Structure formats: C-alpha cells, structure tokens
Amino acid sequence: MAKPAFSLDGRSLITPQSVSEHLNPQTDAQLADVVQTAAAEFAIIINVAMQRLSSTQNRADAVKWLIAQLHDVRLKYGPAAWQKLAPIIRAHSSAEILQQCPFTKWSFEKPRGYSGDATLIDFIYQHPAIAEEVAKTTPLGRDIFGYTINAPGPVAVRERRDILTEFVDDTAARVGPDTEVLAIAAGHLREAESSAALRENRLKRWLALDQDPLSIGSIVTQFRGTRVEPIDGSVRGLLARKHQVGSFDLIYAAGLYDYLSDKVAIRLTQVCMEMLKPGGTFLFANFSDEMADDGYMESYMNWELLQRSEADMWRITNSCATADTVETAVWYGGNRNIIYSTLRKRA
Ligand SMILES: C[S@@+](CC[C@H](N)C(=O)[O-])C[C@H]1O[C@@H](n2cnc3c(N)ncnc32)[C@H](O)[C@@H]1O
C-alpha cells in the first residue's frame, strides 16, 4: 500500500515541496497518494455525517456540515485528486442515503439526460410542479432536502430568478410597450411568474428559447395567451444565426454559461450584443468560484459546473465590448455564489 504523503492532521508532514505535489501532483504515484489521503479524510467525514443523520435530531445541520466539509476537501486536495475522489464518493454507501433527497436524486439520475434541467431548478424554486416528486420521498430524504435546497447555491439561484424578473420589469418601465426580451436557455421561465410587466401586458414580446422540448412544452402550456413566445432553439442555432429572432431591449442567459467554455461564451455574448437594440442590455450569470456547495454537487449530485471568478467574467465581458458598448459591469449576488455581467449598448 502506498504511504500517504501527509498525515491526516494536514500539518505534520507538510513541506513546501509536498504542498505543491499535493495541489499539483506530477506523477501518477503522487496523485494516487493524494487521492488515498483524501479518501481517508472523506471516510472520517462521512462516518461522522452518517452518525449524525442516523439521529432524527438536527439532520439539516448534519447535511450543512457535510456540504461544508466536501467543499473544504475539494479545495484542499486540488482538482486532479478531486476528479478521482468524486466517483469514489458517489460509489460509497452514503450515496444511497443522500440520494433519498429528491433534489439530489434528480440531479444524479438526470432523467432528461443532461445536468441542470429545468425540473431540477424547480426543486430549488420549491415550485408546485415538483410537489409530487417531493411527496414520494422518505422522511429522511425530506429532512436532507430541507437543507440541500437552502444551501448557499440554491439561495443564490432563487435570488437570480428574482433579479431576472426585476431586469425585465425595469426594461419595460424604461422602454414602454415596445419592449422585446429574449431569454436564452429559458428553462420553465419561472422568472415570468412574478413579472408585473407581463401580467399587465406591458411587453411586446418575451421570447423564451430552450433546447429541451419539455421546457418549451411547459412554457407553451403555462403562458398561453400572454406575450411570452416559446422557441425551440439552441445556442448552436443562435451562433449559426439559424434563428431569425429579431432584436431586443434585454437579452439574458442564466444557468447556461456555467456549461460553456470561454470560447463559446465569448462568441455567444458577441452574437447577443449584435441582437441588442440601441440602449439594450445583455446579462449573463455564472456560478462564482466562491460557491460553497461544489463538493456536494459534483459528488453526490454528479452535477458539474464551470465556476467563474470575477477576472473570468471580466475577460468574457471585455472581449465582447465594442465601440457601441457604453457600460459594462461585473457584480456578485447577495451571497457571492453567483456572479453577473451586464453590457449596455449605446442608445
Ligand atoms: C439550469 S436550467 C436554467 C433555466 C432558467 N434559465 C432558470 O434560470 O431557471 C438550464 C436550461 O438550459 C437549457 N440549455 C442547456 N443547453 C442549452 C443550449 N445549448 N441551447 C439552449 N438551451 C440550453 C436546458 O434545456 C435547461 O432548460
């Protein structure tokens, strides 16, 4: 058996060289050592978490603690070791327990065949559409769910939905009845449910583009007779200019850039800037590199996201600002788990 490079207290054997090998193992043997140490630390953590979950008291606290521990382990052992550790965690018997949480289970099973489908986000929104799925869960699953959807990531996603509604309503107030909005990767367009501008018919159109026919079907049913216009389309279609959709006062994408490489993100942003009317705004959101739930999401939920730092967001934003761009901004949501960029076109 390979000897662990570190003692478990994370201090005694650390030398500058071992720290760098630890975060950036150069050889397979070094990586195997680091993974073994990380797996040993995980074993201790999960033992404690399972003990705490076996009691009916304070299960939410136990899940909160586990999520924080997994975040720390992910950070401490570095990306290469984490890539190897995440499948070990998913294969651990604790996965069956944690996947009793309907949100965790949905993400892990991926009924739509991809991560981050609109129904998964409905769990976060605590939307009535997922009530039946939640009702099927065990009491333990419900207790775990009680914390997973109130972890910092989901809190930030609910705020993101509200920010989108606010942007649409503010745009309608500024532009008037000719307001045209485009939501890219619209999901179920839940932000439209509380839009005063939509309710009061103060928009010309709110185009909602998504690649999943089930998302589009849900929008068709829910928003029939309103100014919402669903469109079955994709980022690829937008980039190829396949969708002749016109121009907009507001274009936004939430829950999409987290899956796009810089190259595609930049190209999409450029295309969106071209589709803006004078004075229009483009907004994109991304999970930030400060997000706290990443270890749990990437292991038990098998939900991998491309987190971005403030510098990453500026790199995309600055690559897309042209002489026609009058204002750019990069800003964090309330708990810094989601970061936003806005670009405004000259009026
Ligand atoms: C995480 S959900 C976000 C939904 C919504 N924007 C929200 O914030 O609640 C991601 C959505 O992006 C859609 N999507 C993913 N890749 C896409 C692509 N390449 N083109 C269009 N839609 C895409 C999925 O179908 C899914 O509905």
The ligand as an SDF file (V2000), in Angstrom:
LIG
                    3D

 27 29  0  0  0  0  0  0  0  0999 V2000
  -30.1840   25.3720  -15.3470 C   0  0  0  0  0  0  0  0  0  0  0  0
  -31.5720   25.4890  -16.4510 S   0  0  0  0  0  0  0  0  0  0  0  0
  -31.8530   27.2030  -16.2910 C   0  0  0  0  0  0  0  0  0  0  0  0
  -33.2790   27.5850  -16.5960 C   0  0  0  0  0  0  0  0  0  0  0  0
  -33.6170   29.0390  -16.3590 C   0  0  0  0  0  0  0  0  0  0  0  0
  -32.8140   29.9360  -17.1500 N   0  0  0  0  0  0  0  0  0  0  0  0
  -33.5240   29.3980  -14.8970 C   0  0  0  0  0  0  0  0  0  0  0  0
  -32.6630   30.2140  -14.5410 O   0  0  0  0  0  0  0  0  0  0  0  0
  -34.3290   28.8710  -14.1220 O   0  0  0  0  0  0  0  0  0  0  0  0
  -30.7340   25.3020  -17.9450 C   0  0  0  0  0  0  0  0  0  0  0  0
  -31.5920   25.2860  -19.1880 C   0  0  0  0  0  0  0  0  0  0  0  0
  -30.6960   25.4920  -20.2750 O   0  0  0  0  0  0  0  0  0  0  0  0
  -31.1400   24.7620  -21.3720 C   0  0  0  0  0  0  0  0  0  0  0  0
  -29.9880   24.5850  -22.2510 N   0  0  0  0  0  0  0  0  0  0  0  0
  -28.8390   23.9270  -21.9840 C   0  0  0  0  0  0  0  0  0  0  0  0
  -28.0090   23.9750  -23.0390 N   0  0  0  0  0  0  0  0  0  0  0  0
  -28.6480   24.6900  -23.9890 C   0  0  0  0  0  0  0  0  0  0  0  0
  -28.3040   25.0680  -25.3110 C   0  0  0  0  0  0  0  0  0  0  0  0
  -27.1220   24.7280  -25.8140 N   0  0  0  0  0  0  0  0  0  0  0  0
  -29.1950   25.7860  -26.0210 N   0  0  0  0  0  0  0  0  0  0  0  0
  -30.3930   26.1500  -25.4830 C   0  0  0  0  0  0  0  0  0  0  0  0
  -30.7750   25.8050  -24.2440 N   0  0  0  0  0  0  0  0  0  0  0  0
  -29.9120   25.0890  -23.4950 C   0  0  0  0  0  0  0  0  0  0  0  0
  -31.6580   23.4830  -20.7680 C   0  0  0  0  0  0  0  0  0  0  0  0
  -32.5590   22.8330  -21.6460 O   0  0  0  0  0  0  0  0  0  0  0  0
  -32.3110   23.9790  -19.4840 C   0  0  0  0  0  0  0  0  0  0  0  0
  -33.6770   24.2200  -19.6580 O   0  0  0  0  0  0  0  0  0  0  0  0
  1  2  1  0
  2  3  1  0
  2 10  1  0
  3  4  1  0
  4  5  1  0
  5  6  1  0
  5  7  1  0
  7  8  2  0
  7  9  1  0
 10 11  1  0
 11 12  1  0
 11 26  1  0
 12 13  1  0
 13 14  1  0
 13 24  1  0
 14 15  1  0
 14 23  1  0
 15 16  2  0
 16 17  1  0
 17 18  1  0
 17 23  2  0
 18 19  1  0
 18 20  2  0
 20 21  1  0
 21 22  2  0
 22 23  1  0
 24 25  1  0
 24 26  1  0
 26 27  1  0
M  CHG  2   2   1   9  -1
M  END
$$$$
